[in-house]
């Protein structure tokens, strides 16, 4: 029945002689609302399977990424040498402030815990997160899962079958992002004190 329905739908659009309906029908076929649309490789072949799409996107994204050589990059120091960040305020209130400002429409990271979960349970999660962050700071270590991210393609616009019309987005664990926000906030309070 599905095989019969599609050709009948095409004939109906064509015979309606309505240019608006025609363009709407064509545009619906050119866009992909779920997942990644069919991609075209360098040889002009259509790539339709998820595995082959992932490989094609990986080949495109791979060269743009930098391989970690273990060396810290040089950057201009914004604060004098005598200004140090000895500890970070991982208080319950500091965690709550970040939890309240989370973007709830963001996707989850490798742990599959969504920002909306953290925000909706903020009053219950603030204390355990605070204790976890203090513990991480005391041992100078974060959970192994926080070192990884899910790299997903984000459609930028243009023709959806062209690989260069996607950009890679790293989805990391929300708990790690919360901790990073608190650290960044504490670091930024040092810059005005130094006159920078």
C-alpha positions as CSV (number, residue, x, y, z in Angstrom):
1,X,0.0,0.0,0.0
2,X,2.9,2.4,0.8
3,X,4.5,1.7,-2.6
4,X,1.1,2.5,-4.3
5,X,0.6,5.6,-2.1
6,X,3.8,7.5,-3.1
7,X,3.3,7.5,-6.9
8,X,-0.4,8.4,-6.4
9,X,0.6,11.3,-4.2
10,X,3.1,12.5,-6.9
11,X,0.4,12.3,-9.7
12,X,-2.0,14.3,-7.4
13,X,0.5,17.1,-6.9
14,X,1.3,17.3,-10.6
15,X,-2.3,17.2,-11.7
16,X,-3.3,19.9,-9.2
17,X,-1.4,22.4,-11.3
18,X,-0.6,24.4,-8.1
19,X,2.9,25.7,-8.1
20,X,2.9,26.3,-4.3
21,X,1.9,22.6,-3.6
22,X,4.6,21.5,-6.0
23,X,7.4,23.4,-4.3
24,X,6.2,22.3,-0.9
25,X,6.2,18.7,-2.1
26,X,9.7,19.0,-3.6
27,X,11.1,20.9,-0.5
28,X,9.8,18.2,1.8
29,X,11.7,15.6,-0.2
30,X,14.9,17.7,-0.1
31,X,15.0,18.2,3.7
32,X,15.5,15.6,6.4
33,X,13.7,16.2,9.7
34,X,15.2,13.3,11.5
35,X,18.9,12.4,11.4
36,X,21.2,13.3,8.5
37,X,19.9,13.5,5.0
38,X,21.3,11.4,2.1
39,X,24.9,12.7,1.5
40,X,26.9,12.8,-1.7
41,X,30.5,11.6,-1.6
42,X,33.5,13.0,-3.6
43,X,32.7,10.6,-6.5
44,X,29.1,11.8,-6.7
45,X,27.6,8.7,-5.2
46,X,24.6,8.8,-2.8
47,X,25.4,7.7,0.7
48,X,22.4,6.5,2.6
49,X,23.4,4.1,5.4
50,X,24.1,5.6,8.8
51,X,27.5,3.9,9.0
52,X,28.6,5.2,5.6
53,X,27.3,8.7,6.5
54,X,29.2,8.7,9.7
55,X,32.4,7.6,7.9
56,X,32.0,10.4,5.3
57,X,31.4,13.0,8.0
58,X,34.3,11.7,10.0
59,X,36.6,12.0,6.9
60,X,35.5,15.6,6.5
61,X,35.6,16.6,10.2
62,X,38.8,14.7,11.0
63,X,41.3,17.1,9.4
64,X,39.7,20.1,11.1
65,X,40.4,18.7,14.5
66,X,43.7,19.1,16.3
67,X,45.5,16.1,17.7
68,X,46.5,16.6,21.3
69,X,50.3,16.5,21.4
70,X,50.4,17.0,25.2
71,X,51.9,20.5,24.9
72,X,50.0,23.4,26.4
73,X,49.5,26.2,23.8
74,X,50.9,29.6,24.4
75,X,48.5,32.4,25.4
76,X,48.9,35.9,26.6
77,X,48.6,36.0,30.4
78,X,45.7,38.3,31.5
79,X,46.7,38.4,35.2
80,X,50.1,39.1,36.9
81,X,52.1,36.2,38.2
82,X,51.2,36.9,41.8
83,X,47.4,36.5,41.1
84,X,46.5,32.8,41.6
85,X,43.2,30.9,41.6
86,X,43.9,28.7,44.7
87,X,40.4,27.3,45.1
88,X,37.0,27.6,43.4
89,X,33.7,28.3,45.2
90,X,31.7,25.1,44.6
91,X,29.1,26.1,47.2
92,X,25.5,24.9,46.9
93,X,24.5,28.5,45.9
94,X,27.1,28.7,43.2
95,X,25.9,25.4,41.7
96,X,22.3,26.5,42.0
97,X,23.0,29.7,40.1
98,X,24.4,27.7,37.1
99,X,21.7,25.1,37.3
100,X,19.0,27.8,37.0
101,X,20.7,29.3,33.9
102,X,21.1,26.0,32.0
103,X,19.9,25.9,28.3
104,X,17.3,23.2,28.6
105,X,17.1,22.5,24.8
106,X,20.7,21.4,24.7
107,X,21.4,17.7,23.9
108,X,22.9,15.4,26.5
109,X,26.5,14.1,26.5
110,X,27.8,10.5,26.8
111,X,26.0,10.0,30.2
112,X,22.6,10.7,28.5
113,X,21.6,13.0,31.3
114,X,19.8,16.0,29.8
115,X,20.1,19.7,31.0
116,X,16.3,19.8,31.6
117,X,16.8,17.0,34.1
118,X,19.4,19.0,36.0
119,X,17.3,22.1,35.9
120,X,14.1,20.4,37.1
121,X,15.9,18.7,39.9
122,X,18.2,21.6,40.7
123,X,17.1,21.9,44.4
124,X,17.9,18.2,44.9
125,X,21.0,18.0,42.8
126,X,22.8,21.2,44.0
127,X,24.3,19.7,47.2
128,X,25.5,16.3,45.7
129,X,27.0,18.2,42.7
130,X,28.7,20.7,45.1
131,X,30.2,17.8,47.1
132,X,31.3,16.0,43.9
133,X,33.0,19.2,42.5
134,X,34.8,19.8,45.8
135,X,36.0,16.2,45.8
136,X,37.2,16.5,42.2
137,X,39.1,19.7,43.1
138,X,40.7,18.1,46.2
139,X,42.1,15.1,44.2
140,X,42.8,17.1,40.9
141,X,40.8,14.5,38.9
142,X,37.5,14.4,37.2
143,X,35.5,11.3,36.2
144,X,36.8,9.5,33.0
145,X,33.4,10.0,31.3
146,X,33.9,13.7,31.5
147,X,37.0,13.5,29.2
148,X,34.9,12.2,26.3
149,X,32.2,13.8,24.1
150,X,29.8,12.8,21.4
151,X,30.6,14.6,18.2
152,X,27.5,15.1,16.2
153,X,26.9,16.9,12.8
154,X,24.9,20.1,12.9
155,X,23.3,21.2,9.7
156,X,24.3,24.8,8.9
157,X,22.1,25.4,5.8
158,X,22.3,25.1,2.1
159,X,22.0,21.8,0.2
160,X,21.6,19.0,2.9
161,X,23.4,16.4,0.8
162,X,26.7,18.4,0.8
163,X,29.0,17.3,3.7
164,X,30.6,20.8,4.0
165,X,27.2,22.1,5.0
166,X,27.5,20.4,8.4
167,X,29.7,21.4,11.3
168,X,30.8,19.2,14.2
169,X,29.4,19.9,17.6
170,X,30.8,18.2,20.8
171,X,28.2,17.1,23.3
172,X,29.9,16.7,26.7
173,X,28.4,15.7,30.1
174,X,26.2,18.4,31.6
175,X,27.7,18.0,35.1
176,X,31.2,18.7,33.6
177,X,29.8,21.9,31.9
178,X,28.3,23.0,35.2
179,X,31.7,22.6,36.9
180,X,33.4,24.4,34.0
181,X,30.9,27.4,34.3
182,X,31.7,27.8,38.0
183,X,35.5,27.6,37.4
184,X,35.2,30.2,34.5
185,X,33.1,32.5,36.7
186,X,35.7,32.4,39.5
187,X,38.5,33.0,37.0
188,X,36.9,36.0,35.5
189,X,36.5,37.7,38.9
190,X,40.3,37.7,39.1
191,X,40.8,39.7,35.8
192,X,39.3,43.1,37.0
193,X,41.4,42.8,40.3
194,X,44.6,42.7,38.2
195,X,43.6,45.7,36.1
196,X,43.3,43.6,32.9
